[in-house]
Amino acid sequence: MPIFGRTLGHAVFVGLIAFAPAVFAAEGAAKADAKSAPLDMAKAKQTAETVCAACHTADGNSAIAANPKLAGQHPEYLYKQLHDFKAWNGKPAERVNPVMGGMAAPLEEADMKALAAYFAQQKPKLAAVRDRKTAEQGQQIWRAGIAAKGVPACAACHGPAGAGLPVQYPRLQAQHGDYVEAQLKLFRGKGRTNDASGMMQTIALKMTDEEIKAVSDYVQGLR
């Protein structure tokens, strides 16, 4: 019996070894298909018009200052944020937000990529400076940073006109000042920690409320 048990066990083990490559190959093919599958833009448009529109409007030009404008944003950035709002495989979301966490929960990878692409294709609407007086100080910070504190120029990463850099840095041009101010304060207080290498947390930590408001006021009028 022991010999038979070892023989049977050996046979099962050999069978599993032979079967494993086929399983891994199938998983690899499925992932490749998911990456190469065309985006369902019709579904994304429907989701934008029926779900996202309440806070961001259907074309992503949010009329509510507390909610970000999504129109014209880099698709890679939008996808990352949607991905970070969602809890994956039992792990908590990297970007905590009760509202967006609920919105992202039912979305699959393909849905998030299509939504990101949809809003990226929308034309962003420019806006006026929120406060011209404080925006002058904000302009200095945007262009030159705050040397005494080691705060780099915002334009170094986000561009002179706030167009950002695809994949790496988001577009900030004409973004709501209230939203930008709120995010900088979240970064400063570590209420938001999904920035690459903690870069924005480090920068915001060196800024006062007045400096954050000034640069946020300036951002809103960027064009």
Disulfide bonds with the S-S distance in Angstrom:
none
